[in-house]
Amino acid sequence: MFAEILWTLPIDQEQQLRPEDVELAEGYLRRFYNLNLRSRGRQIRSMSAMEEKTREMQNFFGLQETGHLDPHTLDVMREPRCGVPDVENFSFYPGKPKWKHHTITYMIAKYTPDMKREDVEKSFQTALKMWSDATPLKFIKVNHGKADIVLSFARRTHGDFFPFDGPRGVLAHAFQPGEGMGGDVHFDEDETWTAGSQGYSLFAVAAHELGHSLGLTHSRDPSAIMYPNYRYRSSTQYSLSKDDVLGIQTLYGKPTKKGETEQAPKKCDPNFSFDAATMIGNEIVFFKNRYDERKRRMDPGFPKLIQKDWPGIPRRVDAAFKLHGSIFLFSGIKSYQFDFRKNRVVNIISANSWLGC
């Protein structure tokens, strides 16, 4: 196979390339640039496709576009990187999707033994904060039930038809926003994960992969977190590049400015109506748009923004009720269990789960 491929390469390369170099390049271009080499019997029909895809890869990384597997091109191909293709691939990105809701849940399904659990969680939290700081998105960690984004560590074949390749090579991959495996991130457990510059920075890789989970594709800008090849990024010093910010804000818009407020509803308007209401102790809580109003409460400052008074709850509440000491609030397709004593969301499930779905 390799001899047949080498036969079609330019003479100057034929003497320099090793079979393993050609194998590396072919596998790389198949995986990340949709190379499709068709055989006719034992002979390769043409190497024009190989050269075309090599040029495409060289163009993406800002290399000299020769179509040849020169040393610099091969060096870039050998760099550890993300497993998502550099050109759009239906398996990963059909139709440029994004999350329809701005409160996104995530769950760590499996931890790596390379790091303390708290360091793993902090790495993910810091990575997510970069994206939430640039958008109206809010991320909530859940420990059971369903989550929009599931993070896990695995080796080799792990149930998604995109097996890992051992140390180096592909470090992780993620899937587009959506149902099922959509939004999930898988990290190769054969790598050494760290909270610093040794091994591979979990923060740096997670920040990149979570960009995919939100709907971003790869960037050609080496300073961008969405650049496909691994670059160490300090969790305390790195900030998103202009390219990253432009990309994510194109999908979700800019974050709400500090101090920016929305006019509270006029409760004495004859056309006024509520979105939802529930009892908490001896007081009634009414929800309208982004605000909540309380009856029989003496504290000043009401109505208040829902997201300030109910941390983790989306801007709009469609329904609410109290059961077994918790408040259950419905917003869109999600149901949020809120522990009023702890003042936080303790569980999120699909709204239709209440119907046994």
FENWOFEN-V534412 format. One record per residue. N is the residue number from 1. RES is the residue in one small letter. D_CENTER is the distance of its C-alpha to the mean C-alpha in Angstrom with 2 decimals. Layout:
((N/RES/D_CENTER) (N/RES/D_CENTER))
//
This chain:
((1/m/38.15) (2/f/37.50) (3/a/41.10) (4/e/40.79) (5/i/37.73) (6/l/39.44) (7/w/42.49) (8/t/40.75) (9/l/39.33) (10/p/41.38) (11/i/44.25) (12/d/43.06) (13/q/39.80) (14/e/41.51) (15/q/43.23) (16/q/40.17) (17/l/37.35) (18/r/37.17) (19/p/36.20) (20/e/33.16) (21/d/32.05) (22/v/32.34) (23/e/30.55) (24/l/27.64) (25/a/27.53) (26/e/27.88) (27/g/25.10) (28/y/22.78) (29/l/23.69) (30/r/23.45) (31/r/19.90) (32/f/18.42) (33/y/21.02) (34/n/22.30) (35/l/25.69) (36/n/28.15) (37/l/31.46) (38/r/34.06) (39/s/37.15) (40/r/40.66) (41/g/42.45) (42/r/42.12) (43/q/41.68) (44/i/38.58) (45/r/39.13) (46/s/37.94) (47/m/35.85) (48/s/35.18) (49/a/31.75) (50/m/30.99) (51/e/32.23) (52/e/30.40) (53/k/27.00) (54/t/27.96) (55/r/28.74) (56/e/25.43) (57/m/23.64) (58/q/26.14) (59/n/25.58) (60/f/21.80) (61/f/22.46) (62/g/25.54) (63/l/28.02) (64/q/31.49) (65/e/31.30) (66/t/33.97) (67/g/32.53) (68/h/33.88) (69/l/32.24) (70/d/33.53) (71/p/32.81) (72/h/30.26) (73/t/28.26) (74/l/28.43) (75/d/27.42) (76/v/24.14) (77/m/23.59) (78/r/24.22) (79/e/21.64) (80/p/18.83) (81/r/15.57) (82/c/12.26) (83/g/13.10) (84/v/11.58) (85/p/14.71) (86/d/15.75) (87/v/17.37) (88/e/15.98) (89/n/16.28) (90/f/16.79) (91/s/15.36) (92/f/11.83) (93/y/12.23) (94/p/15.29) (95/g/16.06) (96/k/13.25) (97/p/11.77) (98/k/10.19) (99/w/10.43) (100/k/14.16) (101/h/14.26) (102/h/13.41) (103/t/13.59) (104/i/10.52) (105/t/11.35) (106/y/9.94) (107/m/12.29) (108/i/13.14) (109/a/15.08) (110/k/16.56) (111/y/17.22) (112/t/18.48) (113/p/22.20) (114/d/21.83) (115/m/21.00) (116/k/22.20) (117/r/20.12) (118/e/20.23) (119/d/19.00) (120/v/15.96) (121/e/15.25) (122/k/16.08) (123/s/13.79) (124/f/10.71) (125/q/12.42) (126/t/13.20) (127/a/9.82) (128/l/8.64) (129/k/12.09) (130/m/11.75) (131/w/9.46) (132/s/11.71) (133/d/14.74) (134/a/14.20) (135/t/13.68) (136/p/15.22) (137/l/12.13) (138/k/13.00) (139/f/11.25) (140/i/13.66) (141/k/13.96) (142/v/16.03) (143/n/18.08) (144/h/19.21) (145/g/19.14) (146/k/16.18) (147/a/12.65) (148/d/9.89) (149/i/7.36) (150/v/9.61) (151/l/9.52) (152/s/12.61) (153/f/14.87) (154/a/17.14) (155/r/19.74) (156/r/20.84) (157/t/20.88) (158/h/18.59) (159/g/18.70) (160/d/16.29) (161/f/18.70) (162/f/16.83) (163/p/18.74) (164/f/18.24) (165/d/21.16) (166/g/22.23) (167/p/22.36) (168/r/20.99) (169/g/19.96) (170/v/16.41) (171/l/14.63) (172/a/11.38) (173/h/9.38) (174/a/6.46) (175/f/7.32) (176/q/7.44) (177/p/7.75) (178/g/11.05) (179/e/13.52) (180/g/14.18) (181/m/11.67) (182/g/9.34) (183/g/5.74) (184/d/7.12) (185/v/6.88) (186/h/10.45) (187/f/12.29) (188/d/15.80) (189/e/18.35) (190/d/20.97) (191/e/19.61) (192/t/20.87) (193/w/18.25) (194/t/19.49) (195/a/19.05) (196/g/21.09) (197/s/22.02) (198/q/23.49) (199/g/21.74) (200/y/18.03) (201/s/16.36) (202/l/13.67) (203/f/12.58) (204/a/12.46) (205/v/10.59) (206/a/7.98) (207/a/7.68) (208/h/7.41) (209/e/5.05) (210/l/2.40) (211/g/4.28) (212/h/4.27) (213/s/2.30) (214/l/4.55) (215/g/7.01) (216/l/8.00) (217/t/10.25) (218/h/12.12) (219/s/14.56) (220/r/18.17) (221/d/18.56) (222/p/18.98) (223/s/18.43) (224/a/14.93) (225/i/11.90) (226/m/10.69) (227/y/14.00) (228/p/13.74) (229/n/16.34) (230/y/16.10) (231/r/17.53) (232/y/18.23) (233/r/16.98) (234/s/18.75) (235/s/16.90) (236/t/19.98) (237/q/20.69) (238/y/17.74) (239/s/16.56) (240/l/14.42) (241/s/16.60) (242/k/18.13) (243/d/16.30) (244/d/12.83) (245/v/14.32) (246/l/16.03) (247/g/13.10) (248/i/10.98) (249/q/14.37) (250/t/15.44) (251/l/12.91) (252/y/13.40) (253/g/16.47) (254/k/17.70) (255/p/17.79) (256/t/20.99) (257/k/23.60) (258/k/25.25) (259/g/28.43) (260/e/27.51) (261/t/28.93) (262/e/29.46) (263/q/33.07) (264/a/33.84) (265/p/35.47) (266/k/39.28) (267/k/40.26) (268/c/43.88) (269/d/43.10) (270/p/45.05) (271/n/42.10) (272/f/39.64) (273/s/37.67) (274/f/35.14) (275/d/31.77) (276/a/32.20) (277/a/34.42) (278/t/34.81) (279/m/37.18) (280/i/36.37) (281/g/39.55) (282/n/42.28) (283/e/40.21) (284/i/38.55) (285/v/35.14) (286/f/34.63) (287/f/31.35) (288/k/31.44) (289/n/28.64) (290/r/26.72) (291/y/29.71) (292/d/31.56) (293/e/35.33) (294/r/37.40) (295/k/40.96) (296/r/43.36) (297/r/41.18) (298/m/43.11) (299/d/40.25) (300/p/39.99) (301/g/36.92) (302/f/36.22) (303/p/34.64) (304/k/31.40) (305/l/27.83) (306/i/26.18) (307/q/23.08) (308/k/25.56) (309/d/27.88) (310/w/25.33) (311/p/22.30) (312/g/19.13) (313/i/20.75) (314/p/19.62) (315/r/22.05) (316/r/24.10) (317/v/25.76) (318/d/27.36) (319/a/29.31) (320/a/30.04) (321/f/32.41) (322/k/33.41) (323/l/33.70) (324/h/34.58) (325/g/34.02) (326/s/30.51) (327/i/29.59) (328/f/27.48) (329/l/25.91) (330/f/24.57) (331/s/22.24) (332/g/21.39) (333/i/20.30) (334/k/19.56) (335/s/22.23) (336/y/21.95) (337/q/24.40) (338/f/25.51) (339/d/27.83) (340/f/30.19) (341/r/31.77) (342/k/28.60) (343/n/27.27) (344/r/23.73) (345/v/21.70) (346/v/22.30) (347/n/20.81) (348/i/18.94) (349/i/19.88) (350/s/20.26) (351/a/23.30) (352/n/25.15) (353/s/25.05) (354/w/28.17) (355/l/29.87) (356/g/29.26) (357/c/26.49))
//
